[in-house]
Amino acid sequence: MSRLIVVPTPIGNRADISQRALEVLKAADFVLAEDTRTTGALLRFYGVEARLRSLHMRNEHLKVASTVEELEAGATACMCSDAGTPGISDPGYLLVKACVDAGVAVECLPGPTAFVPALVVSGLPCERFVYEGFLPHKKGRSTRLAAIAEEPRTTVLYESPHRIQRLLTELVEHCGPERPVSVSREISKMFEETTRGSAAELAAAWAERKPKGEFVVVIGGFEKPKRVKKSRAADLPHDPLRSA
């Protein structure tokens, strides 16, 4: 049956790819890759031969229609991003939506994505959370940060090493210095690291370091101040002068 198979690829350690992923990549009529060089290197490492085609942010709009036509005609294709699951802060959404609209079967294999391990190891509540991806660099950034400051659920962000210090400083300003934060980088790689603390503590710690690698930032939810219950007159100590 013709279909589009979304295939997550390792975010660091190549051993994280599943046997099932390798099997469907080998059997596909063609493989759509964010960067054919990156996906090609992964496939060669595992001895998988595949017809690679590029599908990235700059050409996705141009290639969706023709790709859907091939799938409707009976082809089976896999789609990969450079790392992680396509569509999660990576190309993929437009093609998936077009396939769904056209009635083409879409399947997504379970597999690597950066925010799940970062959320789990953060020590912050993860039964309910908000995924924000990358924040805008300029327009709309302050608005999004203001919304995060009021969000009662845990929030997950992606950030580049060039802007991680800026983000932590902004979290202090918008969320307050005591808001709990966890910062993970290089997940599944040799130098994987997670630092936890208040927004102020992490802003100070990372100000003294040269950031490297991709970052996942997990922010504790906003907690409303607890109301102090007012004592009723009956609960106050007896005052003989007042009763006289």
GROMACS elastic network, one bead per residue, 0.5 to 0.9 nm:
[ bonds ]
;  ai    aj funct       b0    kb
    1    74     6  0.69294   500
    1    75     6  0.80664   500
    1    76     6  0.74513   500
    1   105     6  0.83919   500
    2    71     6  0.58629   500
    2    72     6  0.70453   500
    2    73     6  0.77887   500
    2    75     6  0.50676   500
    2    77     6  0.80149   500
    2   104     6  0.73384   500
    2   105     6  0.70468   500
    3    71     6  0.63328   500
    3    72     6  0.83217   500
    3    74     6  0.78879   500
    3    75     6  0.69805   500
    3    77     6  0.65233   500
    3    78     6  0.84957   500
    3    99     6  0.86104   500
    3   104     6  0.59915   500
    3   106     6  0.56951   500
    3   107     6  0.74018   500
    4    71     6  0.74036   500
    4    75     6  0.86258   500
    4    76     6  0.59813   500
    4    77     6  0.50439   500
    4    78     6  0.57942   500
    4    79     6  0.73023   500
    4    95     6  0.89997   500
    4    96     6  0.78569   500
    4    99     6  0.77292   500
    4   104     6  0.74318   500
    4   105     6  0.63262   500
    4   107     6  0.62612   500
    4   108     6  0.83886   500
    5    24     6  0.79858   500
    5    25     6  0.88812   500
    5    28     6  0.88002   500
    5    76     6  0.77211   500
    5    77     6  0.61950   500
    5    79     6  0.62545   500
    5    80     6  0.89901   500
    5   105     6  0.85092   500
    5   106     6  0.59343   500
    5   108     6  0.56449   500
    5   109     6  0.73006   500
    6    77     6  0.86095   500
    6    78     6  0.57683   500
    6    80     6  0.65245   500
    6    85     6  0.75485   500
    6    86     6  0.67404   500
    6    92     6  0.83648   500
    6    96     6  0.86777   500
    6   106     6  0.75756   500
    6   107     6  0.60717   500
    6   109     6  0.62036   500
    7    21     6  0.62877   500
    7    24     6  0.84733   500
    7    25     6  0.80415   500
    7    78     6  0.64186   500
    7    79     6  0.58618   500
    7    80     6  0.54383   500
    7    81     6  0.82452   500
    7    84     6  0.85828   500
    7    85     6  0.67308   500
    7    86     6  0.73748   500
    7   107     6  0.87137   500
    7   108     6  0.63000   500
    7   109     6  0.55841   500
    7   110     6  0.78534   500
    7   111     6  0.76983   500
    8    11     6  0.88704   500
    8    17     6  0.77412   500
    8    21     6  0.77676   500
    8    79     6  0.84194   500
    8    80     6  0.62809   500
    8    81     6  0.73553   500
    8    83     6  0.71405   500
    8    84     6  0.50676   500
    8    86     6  0.66174   500
    8   108     6  0.80926   500
    8   109     6  0.67503   500
    8   110     6  0.70091   500
    8   111     6  0.52483   500
    8   112     6  0.58217   500
    8   113     6  0.75236   500
    9    12     6  0.89786   500
    9    14     6  0.81693   500
    9    16     6  0.77432   500
    9    17     6  0.59210   500
    9    18     6  0.86545   500
    9    21     6  0.82619   500
    9    39     6  0.85273   500
    9    42     6  0.87017   500
    9    80     6  0.67917   500
    9    81     6  0.71833   500
    9    82     6  0.72352   500
    9    83     6  0.52263   500
    9    84     6  0.50855   500
    9    85     6  0.66861   500
    9    86     6  0.88347   500
    9   111     6  0.71089   500
    9   112     6  0.62593   500
    9   113     6  0.84129   500
   10    13     6  0.60085   500
   10    14     6  0.55319   500
   10    15     6  0.74968   500
   10    16     6  0.54596   500
   10    17     6  0.56785   500
   10    82     6  0.84596   500
   10    83     6  0.55247   500
   10    84     6  0.58346   500
   10    85     6  0.88540   500
   10   111     6  0.80084   500
   10   112     6  0.57506   500
   10   113     6  0.80051   500
   10   188     6  0.85827   500
   11    14     6  0.78642   500
   11    16     6  0.81387   500
   11    82     6  0.80909   500
   11    84     6  0.52957   500
   11   112     6  0.64711   500
   11   113     6  0.68848   500
   11   114     6  0.69100   500
   11   186     6  0.85000   500
   11   187     6  0.72088   500
   11   188     6  0.69791   500
   11   189     6  0.81274   500
   12    15     6  0.87412   500
   12    16     6  0.80211   500
   12    83     6  0.76855   500
   12   186     6  0.73364   500
   12   187     6  0.67183   500
   12   188     6  0.52641   500
   12   189     6  0.50095   500
   12   190     6  0.85047   500
   13    16     6  0.58212   500
   13    17     6  0.84079   500
   13   187     6  0.87269   500
   13   188     6  0.56040   500
   13   189     6  0.57431   500
   13   190     6  0.83610   500
   14    17     6  0.62200   500
   14    42     6  0.76465   500
   14    45     6  0.89227   500
   15    18     6  0.79109   500
   16   111     6  0.80057   500
   16   112     6  0.71364   500
   16   188     6  0.84902   500
   17    20     6  0.84952   500
   17    21     6  0.67040   500
   17    22     6  0.75306   500
   17   111     6  0.72649   500
   17   112     6  0.76712   500
   18    21     6  0.51688   500
   18    22     6  0.65958   500
   18    23     6  0.88216   500
   18   110     6  0.88683   500
   18   111     6  0.74410   500
   19    22     6  0.52051   500
   19    23     6  0.62939   500
   19    24     6  0.88924   500
   20    23     6  0.50504   500
   20    24     6  0.63417   500
   20    25     6  0.85974   500
   20   109     6  0.83153   500
   21    24     6  0.54116   500
   21    25     6  0.61572   500
   21    26     6  0.86140   500
   21   109     6  0.72331   500
   21   111     6  0.87141   500
   22    25     6  0.51531   500
   22    26     6  0.61517   500
   22    27     6  0.87031   500
   22    43     6  0.81627   500
   22    46     6  0.79208   500
   22    48     6  0.73277   500
   23    26     6  0.51955   500
   23    27     6  0.62867   500
   23    28     6  0.87603   500
   23    48     6  0.86838   500
   24    27     6  0.50360   500
   24    28     6  0.59990   500
   24    77     6  0.89628   500
   24    78     6  0.74637   500
   25    28     6  0.54401   500
   25    29     6  0.87189   500
   25    30     6  0.81855   500
   25    31     6  0.69813   500
   25    43     6  0.84497   500
   25    48     6  0.74589   500
   25    49     6  0.84139   500
   25    50     6  0.70554   500
   25    77     6  0.83088   500
   25    78     6  0.63047   500
   25    79     6  0.88933   500
   26    29     6  0.85220   500
   26    43     6  0.88665   500
   26    48     6  0.57066   500
   26    49     6  0.62863   500
   26    50     6  0.61652   500
   27    30     6  0.86026   500
   27    50     6  0.81709   500
   27    76     6  0.84834   500
   27    77     6  0.89584   500
   28    31     6  0.67370   500
   28    50     6  0.74246   500
   28    51     6  0.84161   500
   28    75     6  0.80972   500
   28    76     6  0.54725   500
   28    77     6  0.52699   500
   28    78     6  0.62640   500
   29    50     6  0.76623   500
   29    51     6  0.70509   500
   29    75     6  0.62112   500
   29    76     6  0.54958   500
   29    77     6  0.57439   500
   29    78     6  0.82045   500
   30    50     6  0.62644   500
   30    52     6  0.59621   500
   30    53     6  0.72094   500
   30    75     6  0.83020   500
   30    76     6  0.72084   500
   30    77     6  0.51532   500
   30    78     6  0.66274   500
   30    79     6  0.87939   500
   31    50     6  0.66080   500
   31    51     6  0.59343   500
   31    53     6  0.60928   500
   31    54     6  0.84129   500
   31    76     6  0.89783   500
   31    77     6  0.56157   500
   31    79     6  0.57219   500
   31    80     6  0.73782   500
   32    35     6  0.87854   500
   32    36     6  0.80402   500
   32    51     6  0.85474   500
   32    52     6  0.59824   500
   32    54     6  0.55857   500
   32    55     6  0.56767   500
   32    56     6  0.89134   500
   32    77     6  0.71915   500
   32    78     6  0.60560   500
   32    80     6  0.61100   500
   32    81     6  0.83272   500
   33    36     6  0.53331   500
   33    37     6  0.86602   500
   33    38     6  0.82625   500
   33    39     6  0.63122   500
   33    40     6  0.85850   500
   33    52     6  0.66816   500
   33    53     6  0.59978   500
   33    55     6  0.54758   500
   33    56     6  0.73721   500
   33    78     6  0.85031   500
   33    79     6  0.60205   500
   33    81     6  0.57209   500
   33    82     6  0.72870   500
   34    37     6  0.89628   500
   34    38     6  0.81760   500
   34    39     6  0.78491   500
   34    53     6  0.85471   500
   34    54     6  0.57444   500
   34    55     6  0.50740   500
   34    57     6  0.80034   500
   34    79     6  0.83525   500
   34    80     6  0.64984   500
   34    82     6  0.57874   500
   34    86     6  0.87898   500
   34    90     6  0.82959   500
   34    91     6  0.71199   500
   35    38     6  0.54658   500
   35    39     6  0.63836   500
   35    40     6  0.82745   500
   35    53     6  0.86232   500
   35    54     6  0.61512   500
   35    55     6  0.75517   500
   35    56     6  0.72986   500
   35    80     6  0.88295   500
   35    81     6  0.72924   500
   35    82     6  0.62775   500
   36    39     6  0.52259   500
   36    40     6  0.54785   500
   36    41     6  0.82969   500
   36    52     6  0.62719   500
   36    53     6  0.66825   500
   36    54     6  0.59147   500
   36    55     6  0.87299   500
   36    82     6  0.86198   500
   37    41     6  0.61016   500
   37    42     6  0.87244   500
   38    41     6  0.53221   500
   38    42     6  0.65506   500
   38    43     6  0.88784   500
   38    81     6  0.88666   500
   38    82     6  0.61168   500
   38    83     6  0.88661   500
   39    42     6  0.51055   500
   39    43     6  0.62072   500
   39    44     6  0.86072   500
   39    52     6  0.83556   500
   39    80     6  0.74228   500
   39    81     6  0.77578   500
   39    82     6  0.64418   500
   39    83     6  0.87979   500
   40    43     6  0.51442   500
   40    44     6  0.60751   500
   40    45     6  0.85271   500
   40    48     6  0.89436   500
   40    49     6  0.88485   500
   40    50     6  0.84477   500
   40    52     6  0.75149   500
   41    44     6  0.51818   500
   41    45     6  0.61673   500
   41    46     6  0.88816   500
   42    45     6  0.51599   500
   42    46     6  0.66816   500
   42    47     6  0.87725   500
   42    48     6  0.85668   500
   43    46     6  0.52721   500
   43    47     6  0.60522   500
   43    49     6  0.68837   500
   43    50     6  0.78553   500
   44    48     6  0.57750   500
   44    49     6  0.71828   500
   45    48     6  0.77179   500
   54    59     6  0.81679   500
   54    60     6  0.88218   500
   55    58     6  0.81240   500
   55    59     6  0.62280   500
   55    60     6  0.55520   500
   55    63     6  0.73510   500
   55    64     6  0.88114   500
   55    79     6  0.83214   500
   55    80     6  0.87856   500
   55    81     6  0.85963   500
   55    91     6  0.74292   500
   55    92     6  0.82121   500
   56    59     6  0.56366   500
   56    60     6  0.54921   500
   56    81     6  0.82559   500
   56    90     6  0.82147   500
   56    91     6  0.57078   500
   56    92     6  0.81569   500
   57    60     6  0.55259   500
   57    61     6  0.80454   500
   57    90     6  0.78717   500
   57    91     6  0.57035   500
   57    92     6  0.87202   500
   58    61     6  0.75785   500
   58    62     6  0.85296   500
   59    62     6  0.53144   500
   59    63     6  0.63548   500
   59    64     6  0.87444   500
   60    63     6  0.53699   500
   60    64     6  0.60708   500
   60    91     6  0.74340   500
   60    92     6  0.80783   500
   60    94     6  0.73316   500
   60    95     6  0.76691   500
   61    64     6  0.57821   500
   61    65     6  0.80551   500
   61    94     6  0.74910   500
   61    95     6  0.85580   500
   62    65     6  0.71987   500
   62    66     6  0.81683   500
   63    66     6  0.56547   500
   63    67     6  0.60763   500
   63    68     6  0.86368   500
   63    95     6  0.86048   500
   64    67     6  0.52287   500
   64    68     6  0.61574   500
   64    69     6  0.86988   500
   64    94     6  0.72285   500
   64    95     6  0.55203   500
   64    98     6  0.71799   500
   64    99     6  0.88230   500
   65    68     6  0.52589   500
   65    69     6  0.63304   500
   65    70     6  0.89117   500
   65    95     6  0.83814   500
   65    98     6  0.77693   500
   66    69     6  0.50609   500
   66    70     6  0.64599   500
   66    71     6  0.88164   500
   67    70     6  0.52135   500
   67    71     6  0.63644   500
   67    72     6  0.86707   500
   67    77     6  0.88893   500
   67    95     6  0.81721   500
   68    71     6  0.50214   500
   68    72     6  0.60627   500
   68    73     6  0.85507   500
   68    95     6  0.77276   500
   68    98     6  0.71158   500
   68    99     6  0.61586   500
   68   102     6  0.77001   500
   68   104     6  0.77833   500
   69    72     6  0.50568   500
   69    73     6  0.62250   500
   69    74     6  0.89172   500
   70    73     6  0.50243   500
   70    74     6  0.66313   500
   70    75     6  0.57574   500
   70    76     6  0.84514   500
   71    74     6  0.52537   500
   71    76     6  0.61870   500
   71    77     6  0.74155   500
   71    99     6  0.83366   500
   71   104     6  0.69759   500
   71   105     6  0.89985   500
   72    75     6  0.71278   500
   72    99     6  0.87758   500
   72   102     6  0.80461   500
   72   103     6  0.83836   500
   72   104     6  0.64846   500
   79    86     6  0.72287   500
   79    92     6  0.75985   500
   80    83     6  0.77891   500
   80    84     6  0.82365   500
   80    85     6  0.72749   500
   80    86     6  0.59509   500
   80    91     6  0.88541   500
   80    92     6  0.83605   500
   81    84     6  0.66568   500
   81    85     6  0.66521   500
   81    86     6  0.51947   500
   81    87     6  0.83519   500
   81    90     6  0.66025   500
   81    91     6  0.69813   500
   81    92     6  0.80766   500
   82    85     6  0.88209   500
   82    86     6  0.84966   500
   82    90     6  0.85033   500
   83    86     6  0.81112   500
   83    90     6  0.88534   500
   83   112     6  0.79865   500
   83   113     6  0.78618   500
   83   114     6  0.89493   500
   84    88     6  0.78552   500
   84    90     6  0.85922   500
   84   111     6  0.74789   500
   84   112     6  0.50487   500
   84   114     6  0.67742   500
   85    88     6  0.59232   500
   85    89     6  0.86465   500
   85    90     6  0.76671   500
   85    92     6  0.89452   500
   85   108     6  0.87557   500
   85   109     6  0.88608   500
   85   110     6  0.85155   500
   85   111     6  0.71565   500
   85   112     6  0.64870   500
   85   113     6  0.57349   500
   85   114     6  0.88869   500
   86    89     6  0.76035   500
   86    90     6  0.53956   500
   86    91     6  0.58826   500
   86    92     6  0.52078   500
   86    93     6  0.76996   500
   87    91     6  0.52560   500
   87    94     6  0.85170   500
   87    96     6  0.85593   500
   88    91     6  0.77275   500
   88    92     6  0.81081   500
   88    93     6  0.83638   500
   88   113     6  0.80638   500
   88   133     6  0.77575   500
   89   133     6  0.60670   500
   89   134     6  0.73116   500
   89   158     6  0.85816   500
   90    93     6  0.82441   500
   91    94     6  0.76434   500
   91    95     6  0.85635   500
   92    95     6  0.55970   500
   92    96     6  0.62454   500
   92    97     6  0.86901   500
   93    96     6  0.51949   500
   93    97     6  0.60787   500
   93    98     6  0.85504   500
   94    97     6  0.52442   500
   94    98     6  0.61446   500
   94    99     6  0.86536   500
   95    98     6  0.50530   500
   95    99     6  0.61227   500
   95   100     6  0.85670   500
   96    99     6  0.51594   500
   96   100     6  0.61763   500
   96   101     6  0.86032   500
   96   106     6  0.69857   500
   97   100     6  0.50788   500
   97   101     6  0.60862   500
   97   102     6  0.85485   500
   98   101     6  0.50871   500
   98   102     6  0.61282   500
   98   103     6  0.86135   500
   98   104     6  0.84722   500
   99   102     6  0.50383   500
   99   103     6  0.60794   500
   99   105     6  0.70334   500
   99   106     6  0.70239   500
  100   103     6  0.51514   500
  100   104     6  0.57782   500
  100   105     6  0.69587   500
  100   106     6  0.70303   500
  101   104     6  0.76660   500
  102   105     6  0.89726   500
  103   106     6  0.89148   500
  108   111     6  0.89952   500
  112   116     6  0.85456   500
  113   116     6  0.63620   500
  113   117     6  0.78894   500
  114   117     6  0.62890   500
  114   118     6  0.66118   500
  114   119     6  0.88766   500
  114   158     6  0.88596   500
  114   187     6  0.67343   500
  114   188     6  0.88904   500
  114   215     6  0.89155   500
  114   216     6  0.72729   500
  115   118     6  0.51254   500
  115   119     6  0.59216   500
  115   120     6  0.85742   500
  115   131     6  0.83427   500
  115   156     6  0.69801   500
  115   157     6  0.79921   500
  115   158     6  0.79481   500
  115   216     6  0.63499   500
  115   217     6  0.85400   500
  115   218     6  0.86396   500
  116   119     6  0.51724   500
  116   120     6  0.62081   500
  116   121     6  0.87470   500
  117   120     6  0.50926   500
  117   121     6  0.61465   500
  117   122     6  0.84137   500
  117   187     6  0.77949   500
  118   121     6  0.54486   500
  118   122     6  0.60080   500
  118   156     6  0.86502   500
  118   182     6  0.81524   500
  118   183     6  0.78343   500
  118   184     6  0.59143   500
  118   185     6  0.84312   500
  118   187     6  0.76861   500
  118   194     6  0.79364   500
  118   216     6  0.64542   500
  118   217     6  0.77886   500
  118   218     6  0.73758   500
  119   122     6  0.52357   500
  119   123     6  0.76659   500
  119   124     6  0.73186   500
  119   125     6  0.83906   500
  119   126     6  0.65186   500
  119   129     6  0.89136   500
  119   154     6  0.87639   500
  119   155     6  0.89739   500
  119   156     6  0.72348   500
  119   182     6  0.84186   500
  119   184     6  0.89566   500
  119   216     6  0.84633   500
  119   217     6  0.84739   500
  119   218     6  0.63391   500
  120   123     6  0.66463   500
  120   124     6  0.76652   500
  120   125     6  0.84098   500
  120   126     6  0.66243   500
  121   124     6  0.80063   500
  121   182     6  0.86136   500
  121   184     6  0.87772   500
  121   194     6  0.79452   500
  122   125     6  0.84182   500
  122   126     6  0.87993   500
  122   181     6  0.79251   500
  122   182     6  0.53770   500
  122   183     6  0.77663   500
  122   184     6  0.81607   500
  122   194     6  0.76738   500
  122   195     6  0.84031   500
  122   196     6  0.70683   500
  122   217     6  0.89979   500
  122   218     6  0.68124   500
  122   219     6  0.89352   500
  123   126     6  0.83038   500
  123   182     6  0.80502   500
  123   196     6  0.84404   500
  124   154     6  0.70903   500
  124   180     6  0.80695   500
  124   181     6  0.82729   500
  124   182     6  0.81488   500
  124   218     6  0.78546   500
  124   219     6  0.78677   500
  124   220     6  0.62069   500
  124   221     6  0.87537   500
  125   128     6  0.70414   500
  125   129     6  0.77814   500
  125   153     6  0.79473   500
  125   154     6  0.64148   500
  125   220     6  0.75681   500
  125   221     6  0.84896   500
  126   129     6  0.59314   500
  126   153     6  0.85093   500
  126   154     6  0.67897   500
  127   154     6  0.88940   500
  128   153     6  0.60631   500
  128   154     6  0.68210   500
  129   152     6  0.88633   500
  129   153     6  0.51062   500
  129   155     6  0.56718   500
  129   156     6  0.73781   500
  129   221     6  0.86431   500
  130   151     6  0.85402   500
  130   153     6  0.65271   500
  130   154     6  0.61205   500
  130   156     6  0.61446   500
  130   157     6  0.88826   500
  131   154     6  0.86343   500
  131   155     6  0.59299   500
  131   157     6  0.65000   500
  132   135     6  0.70967   500
  132   144     6  0.88953   500
  132   155     6  0.69739   500
  132   156     6  0.59414   500
  132   157     6  0.53240   500
  132   158     6  0.77018   500
  133   156     6  0.70488   500
  133   158     6  0.51408   500
  133   159     6  0.81362   500
  134   137     6  0.85955   500
  134   157     6  0.60083   500
  134   159     6  0.60511   500
  134   160     6  0.86656   500
  135   138     6  0.87319   500
  135   140     6  0.83361   500
  135   141     6  0.61196   500
  135   144     6  0.73492   500
  135   145     6  0.84028   500
  135   157     6  0.74858   500
  135   158     6  0.77441   500
  135   159     6  0.78272   500
  136   139     6  0.63854   500
  136   140     6  0.62338   500
  136   141     6  0.50983   500
  136   142     6  0.88981   500
  136   144     6  0.83769   500
  137   140     6  0.81488   500
  137   141     6  0.63750   500
  137   163     6  0.89562   500
  138   141     6  0.56684   500
  138   142     6  0.82135   500
  139   142     6  0.78051   500
  139   143     6  0.86246   500
  140   143     6  0.52243   500
  140   144     6  0.62876   500
  140   145     6  0.87255   500
  141   144     6  0.52502   500
  141   145     6  0.62384   500
  141   146     6  0.86477   500
  142   145     6  0.50393   500
  142   146     6  0.60768   500
  142   147     6  0.86419   500
  142   170     6  0.87263   500
  142   174     6  0.86288   500
  143   146     6  0.51195   500
  143   147     6  0.63545   500
  143   148     6  0.87568   500
  144   147     6  0.51132   500
  144   148     6  0.62674   500
  144   149     6  0.86785   500
  145   149     6  0.61847   500
  145   150     6  0.88947   500
  145   170     6  0.78246   500
  145   171     6  0.74927   500
  145   174     6  0.65838   500
  145   175     6  0.81855   500
  146   149     6  0.50859   500
  146   150     6  0.67457   500
  146   151     6  0.88810   500
  146   174     6  0.61713   500
  146   175     6  0.78943   500
  147   150     6  0.53365   500
  147   151     6  0.61921   500
  148   152     6  0.84082   500
  148   153     6  0.89712   500
  148   155     6  0.70651   500
  148   174     6  0.83816   500
  148   175     6  0.77216   500
  148   219     6  0.84935   500
  148   221     6  0.80756   500
  148   222     6  0.82505   500
  149   152     6  0.84255   500
  149   171     6  0.79711   500
  149   174     6  0.59178   500
  149   176     6  0.82908   500
  149   221     6  0.77788   500
  149   222     6  0.64246   500
  150   175     6  0.79215   500
  150   221     6  0.76802   500
  150   222     6  0.55615   500
  150   223     6  0.84613   500
  151   154     6  0.75536   500
  151   155     6  0.76932   500
  151   220     6  0.88720   500
  151   221     6  0.57147   500
  151   222     6  0.55563   500
  151   223     6  0.86973   500
  152   155     6  0.87670   500
  152   220     6  0.80075   500
  152   223     6  0.62994   500
  152   224     6  0.85261   500
  153   219     6  0.87728   500
  153   220     6  0.70956   500
  153   222     6  0.71607   500
  154   218     6  0.69588   500
  154   219     6  0.56618   500
  154   222     6  0.83331   500
  155   217     6  0.81637   500
  155   218     6  0.57075   500
  155   219     6  0.50710   500
  155   220     6  0.66580   500
  155   221     6  0.69134   500
  156   216     6  0.70369   500
  156   217     6  0.57885   500
  156   219     6  0.64292   500
  157   215     6  0.83178   500
  157   216     6  0.57414   500
  157   217     6  0.50541   500
  157   218     6  0.64079   500
  157   219     6  0.82106   500
  158   214     6  0.77148   500
  158   215     6  0.58232   500
  158   217     6  0.62017   500
  158   218     6  0.89154   500
  159   162     6  0.82158   500
  159   163     6  0.65978   500
  159   164     6  0.59608   500
  159   167     6  0.79605   500
  159   214     6  0.65941   500
  159   215     6  0.51319   500
  159   216     6  0.62848   500
  159   217     6  0.72831   500
  160   163     6  0.55984   500
  160   164     6  0.61321   500
  160   211     6  0.88571   500
  160   212     6  0.85219   500
  160   213     6  0.74030   500
  160   214     6  0.53987   500
  160   215     6  0.60142   500
  160   216     6  0.87973   500
  161   164     6  0.53576   500
  161   165     6  0.79936   500
  161   210     6  0.83783   500
  161   211     6  0.51631   500
  161   212     6  0.54785   500
  161   213     6  0.60561   500
  161   214     6  0.61115   500
  161   215     6  0.67704   500
  162   165     6  0.76158   500
  162   166     6  0.83782   500
  162   211     6  0.73176   500
  162   212     6  0.83924   500
  163   166     6  0.51849   500
  163   167     6  0.61979   500
  163   168     6  0.87880   500
  164   167     6  0.50886   500
  164   168     6  0.62804   500
  164   169     6  0.86813   500
  164   203     6  0.89447   500
  164   206     6  0.81626   500
  164   211     6  0.75618   500
  164   215     6  0.74795   500
  164   217     6  0.88314   500
  165   168     6  0.52446   500
  165   169     6  0.62654   500
  165   170     6  0.86265   500
  165   202     6  0.89748   500
  165   203     6  0.64553   500
  165   204     6  0.88945   500
  165   206     6  0.63370   500
  165   207     6  0.63155   500
  165   211     6  0.83234   500
  166   169     6  0.52138   500
  166   170     6  0.61968   500
  166   171     6  0.87125   500
  166   203     6  0.85100   500
  167   170     6  0.50191   500
  167   171     6  0.61960   500
  167   172     6  0.87765   500
  167   203     6  0.85261   500
  168   171     6  0.50392   500
  168   172     6  0.64709   500
  168   173     6  0.88459   500
  168   181     6  0.89492   500
  168   199     6  0.64174   500
  168   200     6  0.77870   500
  168   202     6  0.69950   500
  168   203     6  0.50552   500
  168   204     6  0.87943   500
  168   206     6  0.84251   500
  168   217     6  0.89801   500
  169   172     6  0.52169   500
  169   173     6  0.65154   500
  169   174     6  0.88584   500
  169   199     6  0.77509   500
  169   200     6  0.76130   500
  169   202     6  0.89238   500
  169   203     6  0.57163   500
  169   204     6  0.86302   500
  170   174     6  0.60497   500
  170   175     6  0.80646   500
  171   174     6  0.51709   500
  171   175     6  0.52315   500
  171   176     6  0.67994   500
  171   177     6  0.76943   500
  171   179     6  0.81588   500
  171   199     6  0.63116   500
  171   200     6  0.83492   500
  171   203     6  0.86362   500
  171   219     6  0.88004   500
  172   175     6  0.55749   500
  172   178     6  0.78161   500
  172   179     6  0.76748   500
  172   198     6  0.87238   500
  172   199     6  0.54343   500
  172   200     6  0.58336   500
  172   203     6  0.77482   500
  173   176     6  0.57303   500
  173   177     6  0.73157   500
  174   177     6  0.87729   500
  175   178     6  0.80146   500
  175   179     6  0.61598   500
  175   199     6  0.80854   500
  175   222     6  0.79991   500
  176   179     6  0.57815   500
  176   198     6  0.89819   500
  176   199     6  0.72626   500
  176   200     6  0.79976   500
  177   180     6  0.85617   500
  177   198     6  0.63884   500
  177   199     6  0.51558   500
  177   201     6  0.78878   500
  178   181     6  0.89041   500
  178   197     6  0.85029   500
  178   199     6  0.59821   500
  178   200     6  0.66364   500
  178   201     6  0.84616   500
  179   197     6  0.83704   500
  179   198     6  0.53436   500
  179   199     6  0.55153   500
  179   200     6  0.81198   500
  179   219     6  0.74165   500
  179   220     6  0.64295   500
  179   221     6  0.80938   500
  179   222     6  0.79655   500
  180   196     6  0.75979   500
  180   197     6  0.57212   500
  180   199     6  0.60628   500
  180   218     6  0.85460   500
  180   219     6  0.61868   500
  180   220     6  0.51988   500
  180   221     6  0.83247   500
  181   195     6  0.84582   500
  181   196     6  0.59287   500
  181   197     6  0.56686   500
  181   198     6  0.56034   500
  181   199     6  0.56658   500
  181   202     6  0.76085   500
  181   217     6  0.71229   500
  181   218     6  0.56739   500
  181   220     6  0.60698   500
  182   194     6  0.68508   500
  182   195     6  0.57288   500
  182   197     6  0.65521   500
  182   198     6  0.83012   500
  182   199     6  0.86204   500
  182   202     6  0.82409   500
  182   216     6  0.82324   500
  182   217     6  0.58116   500
  182   218     6  0.50466   500
  182   219     6  0.65776   500
  182   220     6  0.84742   500
  183   193     6  0.81430   500
  183   194     6  0.54967   500
  183   195     6  0.52684   500
  183   196     6  0.64022   500
  183   197     6  0.89531   500
  183   202     6  0.81156   500
  183   215     6  0.68100   500
  183   216     6  0.58877   500
  183   218     6  0.64043   500
  183   219     6  0.88404   500
  184   187     6  0.69746   500
  184   192     6  0.74629   500
  184   193     6  0.56455   500
  184   195     6  0.65405   500
  184   196     6  0.87456   500
  184   214     6  0.84183   500
  184   215     6  0.56786   500
  184   216     6  0.51784   500
  184   217     6  0.64484   500
  184   218     6  0.82972   500
  185   189     6  0.88882   500
  185   191     6  0.81041   500
  185   192     6  0.58149   500
  185   193     6  0.55490   500
  185   194     6  0.65812   500
  185   212     6  0.80123   500
  185   213     6  0.60562   500
  185   214     6  0.55814   500
  185   216     6  0.62915   500
  185   217     6  0.87774   500
  186   189     6  0.53980   500
  186   190     6  0.75962   500
  186   191     6  0.61442   500
  186   193     6  0.67415   500
  186   212     6  0.82907   500
  186   213     6  0.55403   500
  186   214     6  0.60498   500
  186   215     6  0.71372   500
  187   190     6  0.84281   500
  187   191     6  0.80114   500
  187   192     6  0.50223   500
  187   193     6  0.72839   500
  187   194     6  0.88462   500
  187   214     6  0.83950   500
  187   215     6  0.85612   500
  187   216     6  0.88585   500
  188   191     6  0.82470   500
  188   192     6  0.61315   500
  189   192     6  0.53754   500
  195   202     6  0.75464   500
  196   199     6  0.89313   500
  196   201     6  0.85906   500
  196   202     6  0.72112   500
  197   200     6  0.80561   500
  197   201     6  0.59452   500
  197   202     6  0.61602   500
  198   201     6  0.51179   500
  198   202     6  0.62753   500
  198   203     6  0.85004   500
  199   202     6  0.53765   500
  199   203     6  0.60465   500
  199   204     6  0.86050   500
  199   219     6  0.86166   500
  200   203     6  0.51162   500
  200   204     6  0.61826   500
  200   205     6  0.85792   500
  201   204     6  0.52527   500
  201   205     6  0.61246   500
  201   206     6  0.87040   500
  202   206     6  0.59909   500
  202   207     6  0.82985   500
  203   206     6  0.54778   500
  203   207     6  0.60856   500
  204   207     6  0.51933   500
  204   208     6  0.70223   500
  205   208     6  0.57982   500
  205   209     6  0.71454   500
  206   209     6  0.50778   500
  206   210     6  0.75639   500
  206   211     6  0.73732   500
  207   210     6  0.79476   500
  211   214     6  0.89320   500
  212   215     6  0.85403   500
  220   223     6  0.88954   500
  223   226     6  0.85228   500
  224   227     6  0.87997   500
  227   230     6  0.88975   500
  231   234     6  0.80843   500
  231   235     6  0.61094   500
  231   236     6  0.70574   500
  232   235     6  0.52934   500
  232   236     6  0.68365   500
  233   236     6  0.53301   500
  233   237     6  0.85910   500
  234   237     6  0.80615   500
  234   238     6  0.85846   500
  235   238     6  0.87717   500
  236   239     6  0.84488   500
  238   242     6  0.84528   500
  238   243     6  0.83603   500
  239   242     6  0.54480   500
  239   243     6  0.65751   500
  239   244     6  0.88922   500
  240   243     6  0.52248   500
  240   244     6  0.61442   500
  241   244     6  0.51904   500
